Amino acid sequence: MKNFKLITTALICGTIALSSCDKQNNYGYIDNAVYEAFNREFPGAKDVSWKINGNYAIASFDWNSSRAGNDTDYTAWFDRTTAEFKMHEYDIPFSLLPQTVSAAFNESDYSKLPWRHDDEVDVIKKNGENLVLYVIEVEKEENNKETEADLYYSEDGVLVKEVLDANQNPDYTDLLPTQPANDAYSWVDSKYPGARIVDVEFEDGGVEVEFIYENIKHDALLTAGYEWIYTKKDYNRNSSVLPEAAKTYIATNYPNYYIDDIEYYETASKGNYYSVEIEGRNDNDIELQFNDDGTLKAEYRD
């Protein structure tokens, strides 16, 4: 599927004479502790090559985790500072998707023509975290235009990310934080115990955390000091969560529109509300915001 093989920049050091291995390669400095950690996690790995992205040393290699059958393409991420094993990725056939993921995909528009899915799926596992992601690559050609998308599903079938016009050879490093994120994890755990964190991003002077809680995707925006700004729940097209008054308003005023997306915002300064994106026959997008009781709060047109 996505061939993540990299130009070999450093050979993995064997357990013998580890101290003689070069620590400097064409991409930068990789400490011997990283090589040692790699060998512990993936003994017998073949055709290993390395690169650096930010604070992560990334190994691409062939490995057979079961010691039976054929080797599989793997990618593994290690923290360059602590040598901690952070994440790994490998491919499986589409036919071996968990039933929950397969069912969720089959219920989506991406499973219908003109969309087509790739025969292989990327599996991403974060070390030490109860999170497994399945990335399904889909594409379509319509009106002489080709569109591609990567769909990220959790193992229980929650669609957590859609990346349009995705890179053919994605570097999943962006799923790892660019700086220590212990405070973000602590905040989520205190508010949503048992939640599974998908991503933590530090940008524009704030912290954005994507996580799964009670099988629903959440996004929380915090200040740099971890003060809460808002939390957003993504219900996709599940209109059953809407108040009856909101559903009646849409059916009465926009009978030729369909619901494309539903989100629920809990905010520190603007109260709570539903954001409903509806779309007409001519791709006319309208955002309707409803209060908890279903009364219209605001309306925005493209």
N, C-alpha and C positions, 0 to 999 in steps of 0.2 A: 504493500500500500504506500505508505510514506517512508521513503528510504532515508533514514536519518544518519547514514554513514558519513563520517567526517574524515577529513585529511588527517592521517596519523601524525600526531605531534609528539607523542611520548609513548614508549612501550611500557606496559604494566610490569613493574618490578616483581621478580619472584621472591619467594620467602628467603632465598639465599642471597647474601650480599646486598640487602636492601639499601644499606647506607651508601652504596656506590652509585645509586641511580641519580640521574640528573633531575634537579628540581625545577629547572627553568626550561620551558619549551617555547615554541613560536607564539603562543597565545599569552604567556605570562607564567607566574610562579605557582606551582602546585607542590604542596608539602608532601613528604614521604608518608605522613600519617594518613593522607587521603588515599594513597595507593594501598596502604595496609588495610584500611577500612574497606576498600573496594574488594580486595582479595578475600576478606572475611565474608563479605556478603555474597559474592559471586565467584566461588572457587571454580577453577577450570574454564573461565571465560576465554573466548577466542577472538582474534582480530579486533583487539581493543584500540580505540583511538580516543583522544581527549580534546576538549576545548574549554574555554572559560567564558562565562557570561555573568558579569557582575561579581557577586561573592560566591558563585557556584562553579565548581569543577564538574564537567559533564562528560561522562564516559558513554561511548557508543560501542556495542560489542554483540557477539553471538553467544548464546548461553542456553543450556538445557537444564531447566530447573528440576525435572523429574528423573534425569539420568536415563531416560528412555525416549526413543523417537528422534526427531530432528531438532537441531538447534533453532532458536528463535531470535529475531532481532530485538535487542534490548537497548534502552537508554536509562542511565542512572545519574542522579544529581547528588552531589556532596557539598556540604558547606566548606569553603576553602579555609576558613578560620578555625573551625572546631573539628573538621573532618567527619562531621555527623552525616550519616546517610539520611537524605531528606525525602527522596521520591524516585520511583522508577516507572517506565512505560514499556509496553510490549504489544504485539498484535495478536488478535485471534480472528478466526473466520466469523463472518456475520452470522452464520448458522448456529454458532455457539453462544450467542448473546443470552444472558439470563432472561427467563420468561417475562419478568416484570419490565425489563427494558424493551424487549421485543414488542410486548403488548402496547407500551406507551408510544413507541415509534409508529406502530401500525395504526394507532388512533389519530396520528398527526397528519397534516396536509403533506408533509414531506414524504410520506409513504405512497403517495398517489402520483400518477402521471401528471405533468411531464417530469417530475422528479425521479431520479435514479440513485440508488445507494451503492457505495463501494462494497466489494466482496470481503474486505477486511476492516476491522475495527481496532482503534487504539484503546488500550486499557491503561489507566493511570492510577497508581496507588501511592498515597502519601504514607511514609513510614511513621509508625506510632500513632496514626490517626484512623478513626473508623470511617474512612472515606475511600470509595472506589468510583472512578469516573470512566464511562464508556463514550468514546468520541466516534460518532458515525458521520462519515463524509458523504454528502449528497450533492448532486448537480442537476441542472436542467438547461435545456436550450429552448428559448421561446422568443419569437419575433427577432430571430437572428442575433440574439444576445444570450451568452452563456453565463449562468450564475452558479456559484458554488457556496456551500455552507458547511460548517462543522457544528454538529449538535452534541452537546455535552449532557449525558444522562447520569444520574446517580444509580447505584445498583438496585434501588427500589423504584426506578422509573421516573424520577423527578427530572424534568428538563431544567437544567441550571444555567445553561449558556447557549446562545446561538451566535455564531460568528460568520457573517456573510463575507463572500469573496476571501475566504480563508487561504492562508499560505499553503502551498502544496506540501511543504516540508516544515511544519510548525515546530517552533522551539517552545515547549511547555513551561519554560522557566518563569513565565509571567504568572503561573499558578503558585509560585513561591514568593514570600514577601521580600521586598528589596532591603528591608532593615528589620531588626528584632521586633517581633509582633506579640510578645508575651502579654502586654497590656490589652491588646485587642482580643486575644483569646480569653483573658480573664474577664473582660467586660461581657463578652458573649456568654460565657459560662455562668456568670452571675445573673444574667437576665433570662437566658434560654438554656437551662441545664440540659446537657445531652445533645445540644446542637452539633452538627458537623460543619466545620468551616471549609468552604470551597476556596476562597481567595481573600487576601488582605492587600489593599492598595493604599499607598501613601502618596497623595497628590493634591495640589491646589490648597495646601495648608490644612488638609483634613485627612481623615482615615475612613475608607470605605471597606466594609466587611460583607462578603457574600457567604451565606450559610443556609443549611437546611435544618428546619425545625418542624417537627410533627408532619413530616413529608411535604412541606411547603417551602419553596425557595424564599428567602428573606434577603434584603439588602439594608444595611444600617449605615448611616452617615454620622460620623463623629467629628468633633473638632480635634485639633492636634493635641489638646489636653484631655481628650476622651470624654468630652461633654456631649451628650446625646442631642442630635438635630432631628433626625427622623428615622423611622423603620418602614420599609415597604415590603408587603407580601405580594407575591406574583401568583395569581390564580389562572393565568392563561385565558381560556375562554369558558371557564366554569361559571356560567351565569347563575347557578343555584345559590351562590354566596351573596348575590345582590338582594337588597330589600325589595319587596314586592312593588313598592311605589316607583322605584327606579326602573324595574323591568316594564312596568306599565307605561312609564313616560317614554321609554325607547320605542316600544311597540306602537304607541299612538302617534308619536311625532316623527319617527324614522322607520316606517314599515318596510322600506326597501333597502335598509342597511342591515349589516350583520355585525355581531360583536367580534372584534379581532383580538382584544386583550383586556384583561381586568387586573387592576392593581389596587391594593388598599394601603393607604398611608396613615401612619400614626406620627404626629409631628409635635415638636416642643412649642411651636409658636402659632401654627395655623389650624390646630385641631385635627380631627381625624376625618378622612373622606375616602370614597371610592373614585378611582380614575378609570373610566371606561372608554376605550378607543373603538369607535365604530367605523365601518368602511362601506361606501356605496358602490354602485356598479361601475362607476368611472374612477375608481380609486380615490374618491373624495373622503379624506380622513377627517374625523371630528372627535375631539376629546370632550367627554361629558364628565363632570365631577358631581358626585352626589354625597350629601350628608348621611350620617348613620341611619336616619329615618327614611331615606330614599328621596328627599326633596332635592331639587337641583341646586347645586352650589355655584357652578360656573360652566361655561361652554366655550371651547376654543376650536376654530377652524384653521386648516392649513392654508 
